[in-house]
Amino acid sequence: MYSCKELAIIIPTKDRPVQVKRHLQSLVDQNCRLGSVIVVASGQDIKNIVLGFSDSLPVEYYYSEPGQIRQRNLGISKLDKKVKLVASMDDDITYESDAINLMISFWNTATTHNTAGVGFNIIETRGHRYNWFKGLFGFDSKEKGIVLNNGSNLSLRNIDQTIFPQYLNGGSTVWKKSILKKFLHQSFSTRVAYNEDVIYSYPIWKKGYEMIVY
């Protein structure tokens, strides 16, 4: 069984102090106590903003060279031994007040030993809309969260029911710590950030691990 105190949240950020402050405030407003919150910044130094939450959050601040993968890996290297689940979150995420508690409850009731990660349902953006014409040529599918033969991926956002996708978003997912330690996220060059998500998590799915978005 997992508890909120065994969850660490890693937040990579660059030059977005307003979003980070809003993110941290939504963590303060949660109805459970977190294990740790690790902010890894590049660009603008926001140490004063982050540590201003130290009275109400178990927050840590680190500064890094730019690059979300580099920042995320630095955060992982700072994890305490007590941590069992690790949330990798975009800096502009905000949560309903019971979101973390519900996520922990989901891990305790709906996952198996083979579950690698569970993604939050991002509801503020439009989800995938099937294009039948593209589907005729194999460039679209009615299934959500899959990776097509051409390498493109179908959105995991704004889903209306729990799904078991073939990849997970890098900025809205709670992973088992053991998975992050086993599958180190390697840096590479990409034009769009969601390619990072697929390149990292799709091979984990291919190895037989379960992924969920609810």
C-alpha positions in Angstrom: 0.0 0.0 0.0 1.2 3.5 -0.9 0.7 6.7 1.1 1.0 10.4 0.1 4.2 10.6 2.2 5.8 8.1 -0.2 5.2 10.3 -3.2 7.8 12.8 -4.5 6.8 15.4 -7.1 9.5 16.6 -9.5 8.9 19.9 -11.4 11.4 20.9 -14.1 11.0 24.6 -15.0 12.6 27.4 -17.0 11.7 31.1 -16.8 8.1 30.5 -15.6 7.9 31.7 -12.0 4.2 32.5 -12.1 3.3 29.0 -13.2 5.6 27.4 -10.6 4.1 29.6 -7.8 0.6 28.6 -8.9 1.6 24.9 -9.1 3.1 24.9 -5.6 0.1 26.7 -4.1 -2.2 24.0 -5.5 0.1 21.4 -3.7 -0.3 23.4 -0.5 -4.1 23.1 -0.9 -4.0 19.3 -1.2 -5.8 17.3 1.5 -2.8 15.1 2.1 0.8 15.6 3.2 3.4 14.9 0.4 6.7 13.2 0.9 8.7 15.7 -1.1 8.5 18.4 -3.8 11.6 18.9 -5.9 11.8 21.9 -8.2 14.7 21.9 -10.7 15.0 25.2 -12.4 17.1 26.5 -15.3 17.2 30.0 -16.7 15.8 32.4 -14.1 16.8 31.6 -10.6 13.6 31.2 -8.6 15.0 29.9 -5.3 13.3 32.6 -3.2 9.9 31.8 -4.7 10.2 28.1 -4.2 11.7 28.1 -0.8 9.0 30.6 0.2 6.8 27.6 0.4 9.1 25.7 2.8 6.8 26.3 5.8 3.9 24.5 4.1 5.6 22.0 1.8 8.6 19.6 2.0 10.1 21.5 -0.9 13.7 21.3 -2.3 15.2 23.5 -4.9 18.0 22.7 -7.4 19.4 24.6 -10.3 20.4 22.9 -13.5 21.5 23.5 -17.1 18.5 23.7 -19.5 16.8 20.5 -20.7 13.8 18.8 -19.1 15.4 15.4 -19.2 18.5 16.6 -17.5 16.4 18.4 -14.9 14.2 15.4 -14.3 17.2 13.1 -13.9 18.7 15.5 -11.4 15.5 15.4 -9.4 15.4 11.6 -9.5 19.0 11.5 -8.2 17.9 13.5 -5.1 15.0 11.2 -4.1 14.9 10.0 -0.5 14.9 6.2 0.2 11.4 6.4 1.6 10.0 7.5 -1.8 8.1 4.7 -3.7 6.2 6.8 -6.3 7.5 9.7 -8.3 5.3 12.3 -10.1 6.9 13.9 -13.1 4.9 17.1 -13.6 5.0 20.1 -16.0 5.4 23.4 -14.2 2.0 24.8 -15.3 0.0 21.9 -13.8 -2.6 22.7 -11.1 -4.6 20.2 -9.1 -8.0 19.8 -7.6 -7.7 19.7 -3.9 -8.2 15.9 -3.7 -6.2 15.0 -6.8 -3.1 13.6 -5.0 -5.3 11.6 -2.6 -7.3 10.1 -5.4 -4.1 9.2 -7.3 -2.7 7.4 -4.3 -6.0 5.6 -3.8 -6.0 4.6 -7.5 -2.5 3.1 -7.1 -3.7 1.2 -4.1 -6.9 -0.2 -5.6 -6.5 -0.4 -9.4 -2.9 -1.2 -10.2 -0.8 -4.4 -10.3 2.8 -5.3 -9.7 3.2 -4.8 -13.4 2.0 -1.2 -13.5 4.8 1.1 -14.4 3.0 4.5 -14.3 -0.4 6.1 -14.0 -1.1 9.4 -15.8 -3.4 12.2 -14.6 -6.2 13.1 -17.0 -5.5 16.6 -18.3 -8.9 18.2 -18.8 -8.1 21.8 -19.8 -7.2 20.9 -23.4 -9.1 19.2 -26.2 -8.6 15.5 -26.5 -8.0 13.4 -29.6 -10.7 13.7 -32.4 -10.6 10.9 -34.9 -10.2 11.8 -38.6 -11.7 9.1 -40.7 -9.8 10.2 -43.8 -6.4 9.9 -42.1 -7.6 6.6 -40.6 -8.0 5.2 -44.1 -4.3 5.5 -44.6 -3.2 4.4 -41.1 -2.5 7.9 -39.9 -5.2 8.0 -37.3 -7.2 5.6 -35.0 -10.3 5.7 -32.8 -8.1 4.2 -30.0 -6.6 6.8 -27.6 -3.1 6.8 -26.3 -1.5 4.5 -28.9 1.6 4.8 -31.1 0.9 4.4 -34.8 3.2 2.5 -37.2 4.5 5.9 -38.5 5.7 6.7 -35.0 3.1 9.4 -34.2 1.1 9.2 -31.0 -2.6 9.8 -30.3 -3.5 12.2 -27.4 -3.9 11.1 -23.8 -5.7 14.3 -22.8 -9.3 14.8 -21.8 -10.3 11.2 -21.8 -13.8 10.1 -20.7 -12.8 6.7 -19.2 -9.8 4.9 -17.8 -7.5 3.7 -20.6 -4.4 1.5 -20.9 -2.2 3.4 -23.4 1.1 2.5 -25.1 2.9 5.6 -23.7 2.5 8.2 -21.0 2.9 11.9 -20.9 6.2 13.1 -19.4 4.7 16.0 -17.5 1.6 14.5 -15.9 2.5 11.0 -14.7 3.2 9.2 -11.5 5.8 6.5 -11.9 7.1 3.7 -9.7 10.4 4.9 -8.5 11.9 1.5 -9.4 10.9 2.0 -13.0 12.6 5.4 -13.2 15.7 3.9 -11.7 15.7 1.0 -14.1 15.0 3.0 -17.3 17.1 6.1 -17.2 15.8 8.9 -19.4 18.5 9.5 -21.9 19.0 13.0 -23.4 18.5 13.5 -27.1 17.6 16.1 -29.6 13.9 16.5 -30.6 11.9 19.4 -32.1 8.8 18.8 -29.9 8.5 17.7 -26.3 5.9 15.0 -26.7 8.4 13.0 -28.8 10.4 12.7 -25.6 7.4 11.1 -23.9 7.0 8.5 -26.6 10.7 7.7 -27.0 11.0 7.2 -23.2 7.8 5.4 -22.3 6.8 3.4 -25.4 9.7 1.0 -25.0 8.7 0.4 -21.4 5.3 -0.6 -22.6 6.8 -2.8 -25.3 8.7 -4.7 -22.5 5.3 -5.7 -21.1 4.7 -3.1 -18.4 1.2 -1.7 -17.9 0.4 2.0 -18.2 -2.9 3.7 -17.2 -4.5 7.0 -17.5 -7.7 7.6 -15.5 
